[in-house]
Every structure is written in structure tokens, then in C-alpha cells.
Amino acid sequence: MSDIPAIDIRHITKIFGDDPDTALALLKEGKSKTEVQAETGQVVGINDVSISVARGQIYVVMGLSGSGKSTLIRHVNRLIDPTSGEIEINGVDVLGMNLDELRNFRRTQIAMVFQKFGLLPHRSVIDNVAYGLEVRGVGKEERLAEAAKWIVTVGLAGYEESQPHQLSGGQQQRVGLARALAMNTEILLMDEAFSALDPLIRSGMQDELMVLQRELNKTILFITHDFDEALKIGDRIAVLKDGELVQEGRPEDIVLRPANAHIEEFVADVNKARAIHVRSIMSTDANVEKCEIAVPYSSRCEDVLPLFAEHDWVGVVDEEGNQIGYVTAKGIIKALAKHQSTMETTAV
């Protein structure tokens, strides 16, 4: 069971219009999105996209406006049905569910955090957080106790009886996150969840999400148009353009080996230390003794560099806590400079 992806999307195509079959046939002939629309008047939202999200991952789908990223995420809980393709959640065919099965699936297995918060304006914070549990049929005492717990978790203790209009944008988004977490589902869908926030608040919410993820180990499908945000939080990233998947991989794969000119534009000015994980550049000399301080192999260079203010060496450990390598400040800086030089040469 553990090898089955939490989310498995295979060859999804979505065409908006009254004659999707004709448009689908043209796509299969190799016609572009623009050509299909010009010939048929049908709009191609997604064209033959496949992604696989492992349990416990933060998987980021990014792209500019009109790339199809929000259309894609809405297929996971069938807010949108595809024109063709397959969707499985934990090995179960979502497209084969009848209405009752789909309703139960949405209530128990998956939760969503929206860009515009989606709060009920006439309900208090605690009643907003408890709303999903109310719909599920959980008793009042139990759902309020559960809601109160998550309000504390997201840093809103003391705001339980406040109304949404009394909160800042960041606080309202915390309510939305608490409401999703209170559902206790394995999978969270986050559609541009932080994009309406001011930059400083947005960065804080990204940090908060990563802290929570270390504790909760949810499967998160996160949609964004911000490449820096994708690099900061994503375990894997898929980049969409005009409804098609143009590159997929670990953050460092995309930054260091952009697939085409479109991706190169995204990565040209990014913070490489944020994208590159220590696993990619660590030294593995078996003769080096165990370091005083160590970080997980998935740590980003950006987070490790401050440790060198007090340490000359930082160990790198695997999931079991065994040291598998080490990094130094000089080694990280050298690696970042090498990758930058390589990218500049490639661009020329």
C-alpha cells in the first residue's frame, strides 16, 4: 500500500466547450492549444498531463496565469471532470465514484484551502474552523474541541470568538488552514493559498506550513505562480505552460537543469541556495568523524549556511539519523558558484 501514490493523475485532458471530442481528436493529431481553439472554438484547459504525488510530499504545481494549474487541482476532488484521463487517490478510481461515494470522499479524505480564504462571514473563527466537521455530522462538543485545538496550532489562540472581518489577511488564511486541518484528512489541496497575502505575511505562512508539515506529514498538492514559493516549500515541482507539463522534478533538478527557454526565464534570478539541497553537494568521505551538528539530507543550502557561524562542519543524515556525509560553508559557496557559472554558460 505504501508504494501506491496518494495522488495519481494520468494523461488528464480537459476541454471546455460544447464539442470536446472534436477538439480532443485535433490534440491527438498534434495540434496546439491555440490551433484547436481557432478551429473549433473549444478551450483547452489541460492537455495530457500526468503527475504522481507520494504520501507525505509537498508537491507544487506552478505556472503563469492560464497555464492550467488551478484547473488541474480541481480534478483531484472532482470539482471538474476531465475530458479524458484517469485519477486515482490512494489507489481508488475517483472518476468511478457515484454521487454518494464522491460526497463521502470529499468529506473524509481530502480538504482544500482557497486563495480567497472562503470563510463564512457570519460565523466566528471557531465556528468557521468547525464547519467542515459540522457538515460531516460530528457533534457540537466534539467539533468545537477539535476546532479549538487547531486554532491554537495555527497561532490564533484568543481569536476563537472573533469575526472574520476583524482579522488581518494572514489571520484569515490561518483560519482557512485550521479548518482544513481540522478535517484530519491525509490530503490537502492548496490553490494559490498564500498569493493574496502581503510578502512578509506570505513568507511567514510558508514557514508555518513547513513546520506543520514536519509534524503532520500530510500529502499537500500546492498551486502557485511564484517560483520562489515553489522552491521554498516544494519536495517536487511540476511546471505547466499553456495546459501542458513542461518539466517535473526536484527543485534542484529544475533550477540546475531547466528543460527549455521558458523554464530558464523562471530560474534566471532565483536564489540557488533556496533550491539546492545538501544531498546534491555533500561530501561523503567515510573517514570524517561524526559532526557536532547535523541536518537532514533534504535540507536546503539556504537553511544550512547560518549554522556555519558556529560550526566548521555540518553533518548530513538520512531518515534514520545516520550520518551519510557532510558540508562546509566553503563547499556550499563553491557549489553554488559552479552551478551559477554553468547556467550562465548554457544561456550564452
N, C-alpha and C positions, 0 to 999 in steps of 0.2 A: 504493500500500500504506500510506503514512504517514497517509492520511486515514481508514483503517479503524480503528475503536476497538479498543483492546486487549481491553476487556470490553464487550459489548453485550447487555444484558438487556432483553427486550421483552415487556411485558404478562404478566409471570410471576404466576401464581396457584398457591398451594399450600394444599390442604385435607387435613387429617389426619382419617382415619376410614374406615369401610367403604363409604360411599356418596358419594364426592366429586362424582359427576356431578349428583346432585340438588342438592347444596349449591352447585355452580358455576352451575347454572341459576337458583337464587334470587339469587345475587350479581349475575348479569346482569340480573335484574329490578329491581335497585336495593336489595335487602335488605341490612341492615347485618351485620357480623360477629356481633354479639350475637343478632340476629334469626335468622340462619342456624343458629347453634348451638342456639338454643331450639327451632327447628322440626325440626331433623334430627339433632342430637347431634354433628354434624361441627364440627371446629375449623378456622377459617380462619387459617392462619399468615401468608400473604401474599396480597394482593388487587390484581391488575392493576398491578404495579409495573414501571416501566421506568427504567433508568439507563444511561448511556453513559460509559465511562471511557477517556479518551485516554491514549496512551502517555506514560509519564513523569510521570503525575499521582499525587499522594496524594489519593485520593477517599475521603471519610469518610461512612459511613452511621451515623447516630446516632438514638437514641430510648430511651425508658424500657424497663424490663423488660416483655416481652410485646409489644413493638412489631413484632417480626418481623425485626429486623436480623440476628440470628445465623442464622435460617432462610434469609434471602436469600443470605448469603455462602456457605452450604453448597451452594447451587445451582451456584456457579461451577465447582467441581470435581466436581460431581455426587455429593457425599455424600448429597444429597437430590435426587430428581427432581421436577419441577413437575407439577401437575395440568394446567396449560395454559401456553402461552407459548413463547418462543424464547430461546436463549442461544447467542451466538457469541463465540469467543475468537480474536482476530486474524482474523476473517472465517470461521472454521471452526465448523460446527454441532456443538456439544458433545453435544447430545441425540441426534444421529445416530450417535455413535460406538458401535462394538461393544465388548465387554469388553476385548479386547487393545488396541484403539486408546485406550480410556479409561485403561487401566493405563499405557500409554506416555505419554499426555498428562499424567497426574499425576506421573510420574517426571521428565519432561523440561521441561515448560512452566510449571509452577505449583508454588509452595511455600507452606506455611502455618505461621503462628506462633500458638500457642494461649495462652489465658488462664492455664491451669494448668501451663504450661511444657512438659508432655508429655515429660519426659526419662526415659530408661531408667535406673532406679536402680542397676543392677548394672554399668553401663558408666562408664568415665572420661569426663571432659569431652571429650577429643579423639575418643574413640570415639563419643560421642553426636553430635558435630558431623559426623563422617564417616558416620553411619549411613545417611543418605539416599543417599549416593554408593555405599555398600556394596550397598544394595538395587538400585541402578541397574546394578551389576556392575562398577564401577570397581575396579581392582587396589588392593591394600592400600597399597603405597608411594605411589601417586599420590593416593589419597583422604586418607591421613594428612597428606601435604604440603599438600593443598588445605585440609584442616580446620585445620591449624596456622596457615595464612595468615589465615583468618577469625577465629580465636581472638585473634590479635594485633589485627586490625581492630576488634573489639568491646571491646578493652581487657581481655582476660583472659590475657595472656601470663604464663606461670608457673603457670597453673592446669591445664595440659593433663592431668595425671595425677590431678587431684583427683576425688573422687566427688561426685555431685550434692548429697548430704546435707551436705557440708562447705561448701557455698556459701550465700550470702545469697539472698533472693528476687530481688533485682536482678541478681545474678550468674547465677542460674539462667535468668532471662529472656534475658540476653545469650547464653547457650549456645543457647537456642532460636532466637534471631535468627541466630546464626552458622551453625547447622545449616541454616536456610532459605536463607541467602545462599550457603552452600557449594554448593547445588544449581545455582547460576548460572542460575536461571530469570528470565524477563522479569517475571513477575507474582508478587507476594507478597500473600497473604491474611492479615490480622492481625485475629483475632477477640478483642476485649477484651484485647489483648496486654499492656497495662500496668495493667489495673484491679486486679490483685491486689497491686500494689506500694504501699509507703508513699508519701505525697505527694511528698516530696523526691526519692526514688529515681525515682518516676514521671516527674517533671519532667525529671530528668537523662536518662532513657531517651528521652523525646520529643525533647530536644535532640540526642541521639546519632543518632536516626533521621533527623532533618532534615539533619545533617551528612553522614551516609552517603548520603542521597538526592541531595544535591548532587554527590557523587562518582559514584554508580552509576546514577542516573536510572532507577530501577525504576518499574514500574507497581504501585501499592500500593492495595489495597482494605482500608480500615481501619474496624473496627467499634468503637463506643464508646457509652456512655451519658452521657459527660461533655462538656458543651457547650464548656467552656473548652479541653479537649483537642482537640476538633474544630476550634475556631477557630485553635488554635496550629499544628496540623500540616496542616490540610486545604487543598488547592487548590480543591476544590469539596466541598460538603456536601449530603447528602440526609437529610431528617428524616422518620422513619417514626412513625406512630401507629396502633395497632390494625391493623397489617398493611398500611396504605396510605401512599403517599407524599404528604406534605402540603406540602412545599416542597423545592426543589432550586436550588442556585446557588452563587456565590462566597460566601465568609464574610461579606463586607461587604453583599452583597445581602440575606442572611438577617437580619443584625443591624439594618440600617438600614430594611429593608422587610419586616418579618415578615408572613407571609401570613394568619395568623389568631391568635386568642387563645392557642392552645396554643404557638405559636412565641414570642409576646410574653412568655409566662411564662419561657421559656428565656433570652431576651435581656435581660430586665429588669435584671439585676445584672451583666452581663458587662463585661469590660474592653474598651471600644470601641477602644482603641489597639491591642489584640491582633487585632481583627477587620478593621480598616480598612487597606487597602493604600495606599501613597503614590500609586499610579496614579490613585486615585479623587479625590485632593485636590490634586495637584501643580499648580503654576503653569506656564504654557507660554509665557512672554514670550520671544520669539525674540531680543530684544536683550540678554538676560542672558549674560554671558561664561561660559565653561566653569568649573564649580565645582572647587575643590581636591579634594573627595572626593565620590564618587557611590555610589549604591546601585541595585540592580535595581528595576525598576518594580513587581515583585511583593512588595517588602519591606513588612513591616507597620510601622505607625507606632510601635508599642511598641519595635521594634528600632532605629529611626532616632533617636528622641528623645535617647538618650545621646550621640550624635555632636555635639549642639549645645553640649556642654560646651567644645568646642574649635573649633567651626565655626559661622559665622553662617548659611551656606547649604549645603545638601546637594543635589547634582545627582541626577537620576533618569535612568537609562539603559535602553535597550531591550536585546533579546537580543544585538545585535551590539556593544553597548558605546557606542552613540551617545547623547549627552545629549538627552533629549526634554522635560525640564522640571526643576523644582527645588522644594524645600520649605524652609520655615523653621520654627523652633520655634513662633513666634507663629502661623504659618499652620496648623500641625497642631493646636495647642491651640484655636484659633478654630473649626476644622472639627469637632473632637470636641465642643466645647460646643454648636455649632449642631445636630449630629446628636442629642445628648442632649436638647436643648430640643424638637426636632421630635418625638422619640419620646414625651416626656412630654406634649406637647400632643395627640398622637394617642391616647395612653392615656386621657386625660381625655375 
